[in-house]
Amino acid sequence: MDGKEKQMAKLAFLGLGVMGAPMAGHLQKAGHEVTVYNRTASKAQDWADTHSGSAAKTPREAAQGADFVMSCVGNDDDLRSVCVGDDGAFAGMSRGAVLVDHTTVSAAVTREMSAAAEAAGVSFIDAPISGGQAGAENGQLSIMCGGDQAAFDRALPVMEVYSKICRRIGDSGAGQMTKMCNQIAIAGLVQGLSEALHFAEKAGLDGRAVVEVISQGAAGSWQMANRYETMLDDKFEHGFAVDWMRKDLGICLETADETGASLPVTALVDQFYKDVQKMGGARWDTSSLIKRLRAAG
């Protein structure tokens, strides 16, 4: 796809949450012709009015005539609802079109949707994302993909509009498996950071001064750089919600049972997030693990 063709692409975007809405906005701003669908129709119309795009009443209607259909919804059932059935995207897509799914879902539903896409004569790329709301708004997402190489190559210029890195890891499902690695790594990092900051507080240290020093060494991480200040200030409205993290970790643990992987720390941190939910923190961001430690004394 050359530059001119890239600007002329006809796209559909299904799902306008905190991630999907800015991603679709980047595509429209880049010169693509974008039609959006959202379960709450008023949100789709508001997006269309704001971005001079179009809104459709069903995924099928949004997907008609599109070169690429992008989806970013909530969970396995949400993905099924926008892809299959009489009103699903597959029913409206032209043969040879590509559906790129940015939702974090199970490898099982990815395989299911990939098979349904093949039966419909279209391609399916699993392409979960990392980078949070800020990454979506700034067009700086990390995208990990699975699926057919040729379909990925065609879709790559579209995904590059809102990504800082986009890689095909392997065949269908490889993107979701890589996203699980991402969430497993994050869970342990956030718990470790929470314990370090909590320890500093109990020791009477200046948390900001501590982080200034340790962030420049081996302890440094994205979580530390981007979350330590709000964690010290006891503010947790700046990222991925605990409810969604528990959904993802549940997928990780279920898949680990299937593959034989051992995830003892992930299982433990998942239970810590369950404690945060019981504290009323279902919508707090994932760095709220420190609140659990503070509550424990």
Disulfide bonds with the S-S distance in Angstrom:
none
